Amino acid sequence: MNQGPATRAPRPHKPRPFAPADFEPFAGGTDPARVSEAAHLAAQALVRRGRESEDPEVRKRLVKLADRQGLEAIAEMWAASPARSLPGALWRLYALRAATKQDAEGISVFFRAGQKTAQVSSAVAGVSEPPGAEEIATMADAILSGAFDGDFDVALERFAAFCRVVALGQATIADEREKSNGEHATALTRKAHQLVRTAEDLEGCAAAWRKGELD
């Protein structure tokens, strides 16, 4: 007796890769109001997607978004947003992770230089001891992942604390090199001031998130 063709087992579902276009509510246009609205809606959709999903692969893809799409794509979406807004906060989280992983060894030197003085901030940042390049890179991934599977405000405050420790380390090393290499010392001091401003913005975003006012 002829039997019909065997029924194929359904293929396992493969999670669809994330792309910035998934969250672009408008196509084209350079009107600043529309661009700003698109940036905010994209940020809200991304955070909601990460926090509502129970699939760890989704969160991994979100953490590595800039690795696949390029930091320029993230910048195009969010870099122009106000610092104390949801898209502004996300831009800083992704940019800090990218900068940290790009030069984890150098950042670890600054972190160690500021760690003893900024003990509270060091503890909040949560870098494993001893804070070498691998530990710093792991921390950056963990903080960004925490924005999607933990408390968003805690992730912001951890990166803010990290910025403060690194900034203090940069300022300390700048003081040590002032006489031998004034140009380098000046550059380090400028970077330290920029990191402190970033820390303040992230802390402001964390406070706004707790009040339900970060959008």
Rosetta constraint file for C-alpha pairs under 8 A:
AtomPair CA 15 CA 57 HARMONIC 7.84 0.50
AtomPair CA 15 CA 58 HARMONIC 7.57 0.50
AtomPair CA 17 CA 61 HARMONIC 7.38 0.50
AtomPair CA 18 CA 22 HARMONIC 6.99 0.50
AtomPair CA 18 CA 61 HARMONIC 6.93 0.50
AtomPair CA 18 CA 62 HARMONIC 7.34 0.50
AtomPair CA 18 CA 65 HARMONIC 7.53 0.50
AtomPair CA 19 CA 23 HARMONIC 7.82 0.50
AtomPair CA 19 CA 65 HARMONIC 7.88 0.50
AtomPair CA 19 CA 69 HARMONIC 7.27 0.50
AtomPair CA 20 CA 24 HARMONIC 6.80 0.50
AtomPair CA 20 CA 69 HARMONIC 7.92 0.50
AtomPair CA 20 CA 73 HARMONIC 7.54 0.50
AtomPair CA 20 CA 74 HARMONIC 7.84 0.50
AtomPair CA 23 CA 41 HARMONIC 7.40 0.50
AtomPair CA 23 CA 42 HARMONIC 4.74 0.50
AtomPair CA 23 CA 45 HARMONIC 6.58 0.50
AtomPair CA 23 CA 46 HARMONIC 7.32 0.50
AtomPair CA 24 CA 38 HARMONIC 6.30 0.50
AtomPair CA 24 CA 39 HARMONIC 7.94 0.50
AtomPair CA 24 CA 41 HARMONIC 7.90 0.50
AtomPair CA 24 CA 42 HARMONIC 6.12 0.50
AtomPair CA 25 CA 38 HARMONIC 5.88 0.50
AtomPair CA 25 CA 41 HARMONIC 7.25 0.50
AtomPair CA 25 CA 42 HARMONIC 7.38 0.50
AtomPair CA 26 CA 34 HARMONIC 7.77 0.50
AtomPair CA 26 CA 38 HARMONIC 6.55 0.50
AtomPair CA 29 CA 34 HARMONIC 7.49 0.50
AtomPair CA 29 CA 35 HARMONIC 7.62 0.50
AtomPair CA 30 CA 34 HARMONIC 7.29 0.50
AtomPair CA 30 CA 35 HARMONIC 6.49 0.50
AtomPair CA 31 CA 35 HARMONIC 6.16 0.50
AtomPair CA 32 CA 36 HARMONIC 5.98 0.50
AtomPair CA 33 CA 37 HARMONIC 6.13 0.50
AtomPair CA 34 CA 38 HARMONIC 6.02 0.50
AtomPair CA 35 CA 39 HARMONIC 6.16 0.50
AtomPair CA 36 CA 40 HARMONIC 6.30 0.50
AtomPair CA 36 CA 81 HARMONIC 6.90 0.50
AtomPair CA 37 CA 41 HARMONIC 6.13 0.50
AtomPair CA 38 CA 42 HARMONIC 5.97 0.50
AtomPair CA 39 CA 43 HARMONIC 6.19 0.50
AtomPair CA 39 CA 77 HARMONIC 5.75 0.50
AtomPair CA 39 CA 78 HARMONIC 5.93 0.50
AtomPair CA 39 CA 81 HARMONIC 7.40 0.50
AtomPair CA 39 CA 87 HARMONIC 6.29 0.50
AtomPair CA 40 CA 44 HARMONIC 6.16 0.50
AtomPair CA 40 CA 86 HARMONIC 6.81 0.50
AtomPair CA 40 CA 87 HARMONIC 5.76 0.50
AtomPair CA 40 CA 215 HARMONIC 6.67 0.50
AtomPair CA 41 CA 45 HARMONIC 6.07 0.50
AtomPair CA 42 CA 46 HARMONIC 6.13 0.50
AtomPair CA 42 CA 87 HARMONIC 7.88 0.50
AtomPair CA 43 CA 47 HARMONIC 6.21 0.50
AtomPair CA 43 CA 86 HARMONIC 6.35 0.50
AtomPair CA 43 CA 87 HARMONIC 5.19 0.50
AtomPair CA 43 CA 90 HARMONIC 7.26 0.50
AtomPair CA 44 CA 48 HARMONIC 6.00 0.50
AtomPair CA 44 CA 86 HARMONIC 7.35 0.50
AtomPair CA 44 CA 87 HARMONIC 7.97 0.50
AtomPair CA 44 CA 215 HARMONIC 7.31 0.50
AtomPair CA 45 CA 49 HARMONIC 5.93 0.50
AtomPair CA 46 CA 50 HARMONIC 6.22 0.50
AtomPair CA 47 CA 51 HARMONIC 6.05 0.50
AtomPair CA 47 CA 147 HARMONIC 7.85 0.50
AtomPair CA 47 CA 148 HARMONIC 6.38 0.50
AtomPair CA 48 CA 52 HARMONIC 5.83 0.50
AtomPair CA 49 CA 53 HARMONIC 6.05 0.50
AtomPair CA 50 CA 58 HARMONIC 6.74 0.50
AtomPair CA 50 CA 59 HARMONIC 5.72 0.50
AtomPair CA 50 CA 62 HARMONIC 7.19 0.50
AtomPair CA 50 CA 148 HARMONIC 4.89 0.50
AtomPair CA 50 CA 149 HARMONIC 7.08 0.50
AtomPair CA 51 CA 148 HARMONIC 4.75 0.50
AtomPair CA 51 CA 149 HARMONIC 5.64 0.50
AtomPair CA 51 CA 150 HARMONIC 7.94 0.50
AtomPair CA 53 CA 58 HARMONIC 7.03 0.50
AtomPair CA 53 CA 59 HARMONIC 7.86 0.50
AtomPair CA 55 CA 59 HARMONIC 7.12 0.50
AtomPair CA 56 CA 60 HARMONIC 6.25 0.50
AtomPair CA 57 CA 61 HARMONIC 6.19 0.50
AtomPair CA 58 CA 62 HARMONIC 6.28 0.50
AtomPair CA 59 CA 63 HARMONIC 6.14 0.50
AtomPair CA 59 CA 145 HARMONIC 6.53 0.50
AtomPair CA 59 CA 148 HARMONIC 6.63 0.50
AtomPair CA 59 CA 149 HARMONIC 7.56 0.50
AtomPair CA 60 CA 64 HARMONIC 6.26 0.50
AtomPair CA 60 CA 145 HARMONIC 7.28 0.50
AtomPair CA 61 CA 65 HARMONIC 5.86 0.50
AtomPair CA 62 CA 145 HARMONIC 7.98 0.50
AtomPair CA 63 CA 141 HARMONIC 6.81 0.50
AtomPair CA 63 CA 144 HARMONIC 6.06 0.50
AtomPair CA 63 CA 145 HARMONIC 5.90 0.50
AtomPair CA 64 CA 68 HARMONIC 6.56 0.50
AtomPair CA 65 CA 69 HARMONIC 5.97 0.50
AtomPair CA 65 CA 70 HARMONIC 7.63 0.50
AtomPair CA 66 CA 70 HARMONIC 4.69 0.50
AtomPair CA 66 CA 71 HARMONIC 4.80 0.50
AtomPair CA 66 CA 73 HARMONIC 7.52 0.50
AtomPair CA 66 CA 74 HARMONIC 6.60 0.50
AtomPair CA 66 CA 94 HARMONIC 7.01 0.50
AtomPair CA 66 CA 98 HARMONIC 7.57 0.50
AtomPair CA 67 CA 71 HARMONIC 7.15 0.50
AtomPair CA 69 CA 73 HARMONIC 6.17 0.50
AtomPair CA 69 CA 74 HARMONIC 7.77 0.50
AtomPair CA 70 CA 74 HARMONIC 7.06 0.50
AtomPair CA 71 CA 75 HARMONIC 6.13 0.50
AtomPair CA 71 CA 94 HARMONIC 7.80 0.50
AtomPair CA 71 CA 95 HARMONIC 7.24 0.50
AtomPair CA 71 CA 98 HARMONIC 7.60 0.50
AtomPair CA 72 CA 76 HARMONIC 6.06 0.50
AtomPair CA 73 CA 77 HARMONIC 6.52 0.50
AtomPair CA 74 CA 78 HARMONIC 6.18 0.50
AtomPair CA 74 CA 79 HARMONIC 7.36 0.50
AtomPair CA 74 CA 91 HARMONIC 6.82 0.50
AtomPair CA 74 CA 94 HARMONIC 7.85 0.50
AtomPair CA 75 CA 79 HARMONIC 4.51 0.50
AtomPair CA 75 CA 80 HARMONIC 7.62 0.50
AtomPair CA 75 CA 91 HARMONIC 6.77 0.50
AtomPair CA 76 CA 80 HARMONIC 7.75 0.50
AtomPair CA 78 CA 87 HARMONIC 5.34 0.50
AtomPair CA 78 CA 88 HARMONIC 6.06 0.50
AtomPair CA 78 CA 90 HARMONIC 7.60 0.50
AtomPair CA 78 CA 91 HARMONIC 5.64 0.50
AtomPair CA 79 CA 87 HARMONIC 7.89 0.50
AtomPair CA 79 CA 88 HARMONIC 6.55 0.50
AtomPair CA 79 CA 91 HARMONIC 5.89 0.50
AtomPair CA 80 CA 88 HARMONIC 7.64 0.50
AtomPair CA 81 CA 85 HARMONIC 7.14 0.50
AtomPair CA 81 CA 87 HARMONIC 6.18 0.50
AtomPair CA 81 CA 88 HARMONIC 5.13 0.50
AtomPair CA 82 CA 87 HARMONIC 7.78 0.50
AtomPair CA 82 CA 88 HARMONIC 5.52 0.50
AtomPair CA 83 CA 88 HARMONIC 4.59 0.50
AtomPair CA 83 CA 89 HARMONIC 6.46 0.50
AtomPair CA 83 CA 201 HARMONIC 6.13 0.50
AtomPair CA 84 CA 88 HARMONIC 6.01 0.50
AtomPair CA 84 CA 89 HARMONIC 6.53 0.50
AtomPair CA 84 CA 201 HARMONIC 5.84 0.50
AtomPair CA 84 CA 202 HARMONIC 7.28 0.50
AtomPair CA 84 CA 204 HARMONIC 6.45 0.50
AtomPair CA 84 CA 205 HARMONIC 5.32 0.50
AtomPair CA 84 CA 214 HARMONIC 7.67 0.50
AtomPair CA 85 CA 89 HARMONIC 5.97 0.50
AtomPair CA 85 CA 205 HARMONIC 6.57 0.50
AtomPair CA 85 CA 214 HARMONIC 5.66 0.50
AtomPair CA 85 CA 215 HARMONIC 5.61 0.50
AtomPair CA 86 CA 90 HARMONIC 6.20 0.50
AtomPair CA 86 CA 205 HARMONIC 7.50 0.50
AtomPair CA 86 CA 214 HARMONIC 5.63 0.50
AtomPair CA 86 CA 215 HARMONIC 4.90 0.50
AtomPair CA 87 CA 91 HARMONIC 6.08 0.50
AtomPair CA 87 CA 215 HARMONIC 7.70 0.50
AtomPair CA 88 CA 92 HARMONIC 6.38 0.50
AtomPair CA 89 CA 93 HARMONIC 6.27 0.50
AtomPair CA 89 CA 156 HARMONIC 7.72 0.50
AtomPair CA 89 CA 201 HARMONIC 7.90 0.50
AtomPair CA 89 CA 202 HARMONIC 6.42 0.50
AtomPair CA 89 CA 205 HARMONIC 6.68 0.50
AtomPair CA 90 CA 94 HARMONIC 6.19 0.50
AtomPair CA 91 CA 95 HARMONIC 5.94 0.50
AtomPair CA 92 CA 96 HARMONIC 5.83 0.50
AtomPair CA 92 CA 198 HARMONIC 7.68 0.50
AtomPair CA 92 CA 202 HARMONIC 7.96 0.50
AtomPair CA 93 CA 97 HARMONIC 6.19 0.50
AtomPair CA 93 CA 144 HARMONIC 6.59 0.50
AtomPair CA 93 CA 156 HARMONIC 7.56 0.50
AtomPair CA 93 CA 159 HARMONIC 7.42 0.50
AtomPair CA 94 CA 98 HARMONIC 6.15 0.50
AtomPair CA 94 CA 144 HARMONIC 7.49 0.50
AtomPair CA 95 CA 99 HARMONIC 6.10 0.50
AtomPair CA 96 CA 100 HARMONIC 5.93 0.50
AtomPair CA 96 CA 140 HARMONIC 7.81 0.50
AtomPair CA 96 CA 159 HARMONIC 8.00 0.50
AtomPair CA 97 CA 101 HARMONIC 6.10 0.50
AtomPair CA 97 CA 137 HARMONIC 7.91 0.50
AtomPair CA 97 CA 140 HARMONIC 5.20 0.50
AtomPair CA 97 CA 141 HARMONIC 6.95 0.50
AtomPair CA 97 CA 144 HARMONIC 7.52 0.50
AtomPair CA 98 CA 102 HARMONIC 6.00 0.50
AtomPair CA 99 CA 103 HARMONIC 6.43 0.50
AtomPair CA 100 CA 104 HARMONIC 5.19 0.50
AtomPair CA 100 CA 107 HARMONIC 6.46 0.50
AtomPair CA 100 CA 136 HARMONIC 7.32 0.50
AtomPair CA 100 CA 137 HARMONIC 6.48 0.50
AtomPair CA 100 CA 140 HARMONIC 6.96 0.50
AtomPair CA 101 CA 136 HARMONIC 7.78 0.50
AtomPair CA 101 CA 137 HARMONIC 5.23 0.50
AtomPair CA 101 CA 140 HARMONIC 7.44 0.50
AtomPair CA 103 CA 107 HARMONIC 6.13 0.50
AtomPair CA 104 CA 108 HARMONIC 5.97 0.50
AtomPair CA 104 CA 132 HARMONIC 7.89 0.50
AtomPair CA 104 CA 133 HARMONIC 4.63 0.50
AtomPair CA 104 CA 134 HARMONIC 7.16 0.50
AtomPair CA 104 CA 136 HARMONIC 6.13 0.50
AtomPair CA 104 CA 137 HARMONIC 5.97 0.50
AtomPair CA 105 CA 109 HARMONIC 6.58 0.50
AtomPair CA 105 CA 132 HARMONIC 6.83 0.50
AtomPair CA 105 CA 133 HARMONIC 4.47 0.50
AtomPair CA 106 CA 110 HARMONIC 6.74 0.50
AtomPair CA 106 CA 133 HARMONIC 7.78 0.50
AtomPair CA 107 CA 111 HARMONIC 6.11 0.50
AtomPair CA 107 CA 133 HARMONIC 7.55 0.50
AtomPair CA 107 CA 136 HARMONIC 7.70 0.50
AtomPair CA 107 CA 166 HARMONIC 7.04 0.50
AtomPair CA 108 CA 112 HARMONIC 6.10 0.50
AtomPair CA 108 CA 131 HARMONIC 6.29 0.50
AtomPair CA 108 CA 132 HARMONIC 5.47 0.50
AtomPair CA 108 CA 133 HARMONIC 5.60 0.50
AtomPair CA 108 CA 136 HARMONIC 6.37 0.50
AtomPair CA 109 CA 113 HARMONIC 6.26 0.50
AtomPair CA 109 CA 132 HARMONIC 7.85 0.50
AtomPair CA 109 CA 169 HARMONIC 7.85 0.50
AtomPair CA 110 CA 114 HARMONIC 6.36 0.50
AtomPair CA 110 CA 165 HARMONIC 7.83 0.50
AtomPair CA 110 CA 166 HARMONIC 5.15 0.50
AtomPair CA 110 CA 167 HARMONIC 7.51 0.50
AtomPair CA 110 CA 168 HARMONIC 7.80 0.50
AtomPair CA 110 CA 169 HARMONIC 4.48 0.50
AtomPair CA 110 CA 170 HARMONIC 5.56 0.50
AtomPair CA 110 CA 173 HARMONIC 7.76 0.50
AtomPair CA 111 CA 115 HARMONIC 5.78 0.50
AtomPair CA 111 CA 131 HARMONIC 7.56 0.50
AtomPair CA 111 CA 162 HARMONIC 7.89 0.50
AtomPair CA 111 CA 165 HARMONIC 5.73 0.50
AtomPair CA 111 CA 166 HARMONIC 4.57 0.50
AtomPair CA 111 CA 169 HARMONIC 5.77 0.50
AtomPair CA 112 CA 116 HARMONIC 7.44 0.50
AtomPair CA 112 CA 131 HARMONIC 6.87 0.50
AtomPair CA 112 CA 166 HARMONIC 7.99 0.50
AtomPair CA 112 CA 169 HARMONIC 6.94 0.50
AtomPair CA 113 CA 166 HARMONIC 7.76 0.50
AtomPair CA 113 CA 168 HARMONIC 7.53 0.50
AtomPair CA 113 CA 169 HARMONIC 4.39 0.50
AtomPair CA 113 CA 170 HARMONIC 7.54 0.50
AtomPair CA 113 CA 172 HARMONIC 6.91 0.50
AtomPair CA 113 CA 173 HARMONIC 7.33 0.50
AtomPair CA 114 CA 118 HARMONIC 6.06 0.50
AtomPair CA 114 CA 165 HARMONIC 5.10 0.50
AtomPair CA 114 CA 166 HARMONIC 6.09 0.50
AtomPair CA 114 CA 167 HARMONIC 7.42 0.50
AtomPair CA 114 CA 168 HARMONIC 4.91 0.50
AtomPair CA 114 CA 169 HARMONIC 3.78 0.50
AtomPair CA 114 CA 170 HARMONIC 7.55 0.50
AtomPair CA 114 CA 172 HARMONIC 7.15 0.50
AtomPair CA 115 CA 119 HARMONIC 5.77 0.50
AtomPair CA 115 CA 122 HARMONIC 5.86 0.50
AtomPair CA 115 CA 165 HARMONIC 5.94 0.50
AtomPair CA 115 CA 169 HARMONIC 7.36 0.50
AtomPair CA 118 CA 122 HARMONIC 6.05 0.50
AtomPair CA 118 CA 164 HARMONIC 7.82 0.50
AtomPair CA 118 CA 165 HARMONIC 5.90 0.50
AtomPair CA 118 CA 168 HARMONIC 7.60 0.50
AtomPair CA 119 CA 123 HARMONIC 6.18 0.50
AtomPair CA 120 CA 124 HARMONIC 6.32 0.50
AtomPair CA 121 CA 125 HARMONIC 6.12 0.50
AtomPair CA 121 CA 161 HARMONIC 4.67 0.50
AtomPair CA 121 CA 162 HARMONIC 6.71 0.50
AtomPair CA 121 CA 164 HARMONIC 6.90 0.50
AtomPair CA 121 CA 165 HARMONIC 6.34 0.50
AtomPair CA 122 CA 126 HARMONIC 6.52 0.50
AtomPair CA 122 CA 127 HARMONIC 7.27 0.50
AtomPair CA 122 CA 161 HARMONIC 6.64 0.50
AtomPair CA 122 CA 162 HARMONIC 6.60 0.50
AtomPair CA 122 CA 165 HARMONIC 6.27 0.50
AtomPair CA 123 CA 127 HARMONIC 7.51 0.50
AtomPair CA 124 CA 157 HARMONIC 7.64 0.50
AtomPair CA 124 CA 158 HARMONIC 5.61 0.50
AtomPair CA 124 CA 161 HARMONIC 6.12 0.50
AtomPair CA 124 CA 162 HARMONIC 7.80 0.50
AtomPair CA 125 CA 157 HARMONIC 7.80 0.50
AtomPair CA 125 CA 158 HARMONIC 4.41 0.50
AtomPair CA 125 CA 159 HARMONIC 6.29 0.50
AtomPair CA 125 CA 160 HARMONIC 7.77 0.50
AtomPair CA 125 CA 161 HARMONIC 5.32 0.50
AtomPair CA 125 CA 162 HARMONIC 5.02 0.50
AtomPair CA 126 CA 139 HARMONIC 7.12 0.50
AtomPair CA 126 CA 158 HARMONIC 7.28 0.50
AtomPair CA 127 CA 131 HARMONIC 6.12 0.50
AtomPair CA 127 CA 135 HARMONIC 6.24 0.50
AtomPair CA 127 CA 136 HARMONIC 6.31 0.50
AtomPair CA 127 CA 139 HARMONIC 5.75 0.50
AtomPair CA 128 CA 135 HARMONIC 5.74 0.50
AtomPair CA 128 CA 136 HARMONIC 7.87 0.50
AtomPair CA 128 CA 139 HARMONIC 7.78 0.50
AtomPair CA 129 CA 135 HARMONIC 7.51 0.50
AtomPair CA 130 CA 135 HARMONIC 7.64 0.50
AtomPair CA 131 CA 135 HARMONIC 5.49 0.50
AtomPair CA 131 CA 136 HARMONIC 6.27 0.50
AtomPair CA 132 CA 136 HARMONIC 6.18 0.50
AtomPair CA 133 CA 137 HARMONIC 6.22 0.50
AtomPair CA 134 CA 138 HARMONIC 6.11 0.50
AtomPair CA 135 CA 139 HARMONIC 6.10 0.50
AtomPair CA 136 CA 140 HARMONIC 6.39 0.50
AtomPair CA 137 CA 141 HARMONIC 6.59 0.50
AtomPair CA 138 CA 142 HARMONIC 6.19 0.50
AtomPair CA 139 CA 143 HARMONIC 6.08 0.50
AtomPair CA 140 CA 144 HARMONIC 6.40 0.50
AtomPair CA 141 CA 145 HARMONIC 6.05 0.50
AtomPair CA 142 CA 146 HARMONIC 6.04 0.50
AtomPair CA 143 CA 147 HARMONIC 6.61 0.50
AtomPair CA 143 CA 155 HARMONIC 5.28 0.50
AtomPair CA 143 CA 158 HARMONIC 6.90 0.50
AtomPair CA 143 CA 159 HARMONIC 6.98 0.50
AtomPair CA 144 CA 148 HARMONIC 7.30 0.50
AtomPair CA 144 CA 155 HARMONIC 6.69 0.50
AtomPair CA 145 CA 149 HARMONIC 6.30 0.50
AtomPair CA 145 CA 150 HARMONIC 7.81 0.50
AtomPair CA 146 CA 150 HARMONIC 4.62 0.50
AtomPair CA 146 CA 151 HARMONIC 6.59 0.50
AtomPair CA 146 CA 152 HARMONIC 6.79 0.50
AtomPair CA 146 CA 154 HARMONIC 7.87 0.50
AtomPair CA 146 CA 155 HARMONIC 5.71 0.50
AtomPair CA 147 CA 151 HARMONIC 6.25 0.50
AtomPair CA 147 CA 152 HARMONIC 4.43 0.50
AtomPair CA 147 CA 153 HARMONIC 7.65 0.50
AtomPair CA 147 CA 154 HARMONIC 7.75 0.50
AtomPair CA 147 CA 155 HARMONIC 5.30 0.50
AtomPair CA 147 CA 156 HARMONIC 7.62 0.50
AtomPair CA 148 CA 152 HARMONIC 6.89 0.50
AtomPair CA 150 CA 154 HARMONIC 7.80 0.50
AtomPair CA 150 CA 155 HARMONIC 7.77 0.50
AtomPair CA 151 CA 155 HARMONIC 6.55 0.50
AtomPair CA 152 CA 156 HARMONIC 6.45 0.50
AtomPair CA 152 CA 206 HARMONIC 7.50 0.50
AtomPair CA 152 CA 209 HARMONIC 7.64 0.50
AtomPair CA 153 CA 157 HARMONIC 6.18 0.50
AtomPair CA 153 CA 205 HARMONIC 7.51 0.50
AtomPair CA 153 CA 206 HARMONIC 4.34 0.50
AtomPair CA 153 CA 207 HARMONIC 7.27 0.50
AtomPair CA 153 CA 209 HARMONIC 6.22 0.50
AtomPair CA 153 CA 210 HARMONIC 6.82 0.50
AtomPair CA 154 CA 158 HARMONIC 6.02 0.50
AtomPair CA 154 CA 206 HARMONIC 7.25 0.50
AtomPair CA 155 CA 159 HARMONIC 6.38 0.50
AtomPair CA 156 CA 160 HARMONIC 6.13 0.50
AtomPair CA 156 CA 202 HARMONIC 5.49 0.50
AtomPair CA 156 CA 203 HARMONIC 6.64 0.50
AtomPair CA 156 CA 205 HARMONIC 7.34 0.50
AtomPair CA 156 CA 206 HARMONIC 5.86 0.50
AtomPair CA 157 CA 161 HARMONIC 6.04 0.50
AtomPair CA 157 CA 202 HARMONIC 6.54 0.50
AtomPair CA 157 CA 203 HARMONIC 5.72 0.50
AtomPair CA 157 CA 206 HARMONIC 6.50 0.50
AtomPair CA 158 CA 162 HARMONIC 6.18 0.50
AtomPair CA 159 CA 163 HARMONIC 6.13 0.50
AtomPair CA 159 CA 199 HARMONIC 7.37 0.50
AtomPair CA 159 CA 202 HARMONIC 7.62 0.50
AtomPair CA 160 CA 164 HARMONIC 6.35 0.50
AtomPair CA 160 CA 198 HARMONIC 7.11 0.50
AtomPair CA 160 CA 199 HARMONIC 4.08 0.50
AtomPair CA 160 CA 200 HARMONIC 7.08 0.50
AtomPair CA 160 CA 202 HARMONIC 5.72 0.50
AtomPair CA 160 CA 203 HARMONIC 6.33 0.50
AtomPair CA 161 CA 165 HARMONIC 6.37 0.50
AtomPair CA 161 CA 199 HARMONIC 6.84 0.50
AtomPair CA 162 CA 166 HARMONIC 6.24 0.50
AtomPair CA 163 CA 167 HARMONIC 5.91 0.50
AtomPair CA 163 CA 195 HARMONIC 5.55 0.50
AtomPair CA 163 CA 196 HARMONIC 6.55 0.50
AtomPair CA 163 CA 198 HARMONIC 7.34 0.50
AtomPair CA 163 CA 199 HARMONIC 5.76 0.50
AtomPair CA 164 CA 168 HARMONIC 6.11 0.50
AtomPair CA 164 CA 195 HARMONIC 6.83 0.50
AtomPair CA 164 CA 196 HARMONIC 5.83 0.50
AtomPair CA 164 CA 199 HARMONIC 6.42 0.50
AtomPair CA 165 CA 169 HARMONIC 6.25 0.50
AtomPair CA 166 CA 170 HARMONIC 6.15 0.50
AtomPair CA 166 CA 192 HARMONIC 7.53 0.50
AtomPair CA 166 CA 195 HARMONIC 7.87 0.50
AtomPair CA 167 CA 171 HARMONIC 6.18 0.50
AtomPair CA 167 CA 191 HARMONIC 7.31 0.50
AtomPair CA 167 CA 192 HARMONIC 4.18 0.50
AtomPair CA 167 CA 193 HARMONIC 7.08 0.50
AtomPair CA 167 CA 195 HARMONIC 5.85 0.50
AtomPair CA 167 CA 196 HARMONIC 6.46 0.50
AtomPair CA 168 CA 172 HARMONIC 6.09 0.50
AtomPair CA 168 CA 192 HARMONIC 6.86 0.50
AtomPair CA 169 CA 173 HARMONIC 6.18 0.50
AtomPair CA 170 CA 174 HARMONIC 5.97 0.50
AtomPair CA 170 CA 188 HARMONIC 5.62 0.50
AtomPair CA 170 CA 189 HARMONIC 6.60 0.50
AtomPair CA 170 CA 191 HARMONIC 7.59 0.50
AtomPair CA 170 CA 192 HARMONIC 5.81 0.50
AtomPair CA 171 CA 175 HARMONIC 6.26 0.50
AtomPair CA 171 CA 188 HARMONIC 6.58 0.50
AtomPair CA 171 CA 189 HARMONIC 5.43 0.50
AtomPair CA 171 CA 192 HARMONIC 6.13 0.50
AtomPair CA 172 CA 176 HARMONIC 6.49 0.50
AtomPair CA 173 CA 177 HARMONIC 6.24 0.50
AtomPair CA 173 CA 185 HARMONIC 7.50 0.50
AtomPair CA 173 CA 188 HARMONIC 7.90 0.50
AtomPair CA 174 CA 178 HARMONIC 5.92 0.50
AtomPair CA 174 CA 184 HARMONIC 7.32 0.50
AtomPair CA 174 CA 185 HARMONIC 4.15 0.50
AtomPair CA 174 CA 186 HARMONIC 6.99 0.50
AtomPair CA 174 CA 188 HARMONIC 5.80 0.50
AtomPair CA 174 CA 189 HARMONIC 6.19 0.50
AtomPair CA 175 CA 185 HARMONIC 6.82 0.50
AtomPair CA 177 CA 181 HARMONIC 5.41 0.50
AtomPair CA 177 CA 182 HARMONIC 6.63 0.50
AtomPair CA 177 CA 184 HARMONIC 7.52 0.50
AtomPair CA 177 CA 185 HARMONIC 5.75 0.50
AtomPair CA 178 CA 182 HARMONIC 4.64 0.50
AtomPair CA 178 CA 183 HARMONIC 7.99 0.50
AtomPair CA 178 CA 184 HARMONIC 7.90 0.50
AtomPair CA 178 CA 185 HARMONIC 5.33 0.50
AtomPair CA 178 CA 186 HARMONIC 7.80 0.50
AtomPair CA 181 CA 185 HARMONIC 6.25 0.50
AtomPair CA 182 CA 186 HARMONIC 6.11 0.50
AtomPair CA 183 CA 187 HARMONIC 6.34 0.50
AtomPair CA 184 CA 188 HARMONIC 6.19 0.50
AtomPair CA 185 CA 189 HARMONIC 6.15 0.50
AtomPair CA 186 CA 190 HARMONIC 6.22 0.50
AtomPair CA 187 CA 191 HARMONIC 6.29 0.50
AtomPair CA 188 CA 192 HARMONIC 6.11 0.50
AtomPair CA 189 CA 193 HARMONIC 6.34 0.50
AtomPair CA 190 CA 194 HARMONIC 6.35 0.50
AtomPair CA 191 CA 195 HARMONIC 6.20 0.50
AtomPair CA 192 CA 196 HARMONIC 6.27 0.50
AtomPair CA 193 CA 197 HARMONIC 6.37 0.50
AtomPair CA 194 CA 198 HARMONIC 6.27 0.50
AtomPair CA 195 CA 199 HARMONIC 6.11 0.50
AtomPair CA 196 CA 200 HARMONIC 6.23 0.50
AtomPair CA 197 CA 201 HARMONIC 6.23 0.50
AtomPair CA 198 CA 202 HARMONIC 6.19 0.50
AtomPair CA 199 CA 203 HARMONIC 6.12 0.50
AtomPair CA 200 CA 204 HARMONIC 6.10 0.50
AtomPair CA 201 CA 205 HARMONIC 6.18 0.50
AtomPair CA 202 CA 206 HARMONIC 6.17 0.50
AtomPair CA 203 CA 207 HARMONIC 6.31 0.50
AtomPair CA 204 CA 208 HARMONIC 6.25 0.50
AtomPair CA 205 CA 209 HARMONIC 6.05 0.50
AtomPair CA 205 CA 214 HARMONIC 6.49 0.50
AtomPair CA 206 CA 210 HARMONIC 6.38 0.50
AtomPair CA 207 CA 211 HARMONIC 6.55 0.50
AtomPair CA 208 CA 212 HARMONIC 6.21 0.50
AtomPair CA 208 CA 213 HARMONIC 4.90 0.50
AtomPair CA 208 CA 214 HARMONIC 5.06 0.50
AtomPair CA 209 CA 213 HARMONIC 5.65 0.50
AtomPair CA 209 CA 214 HARMONIC 4.81 0.50
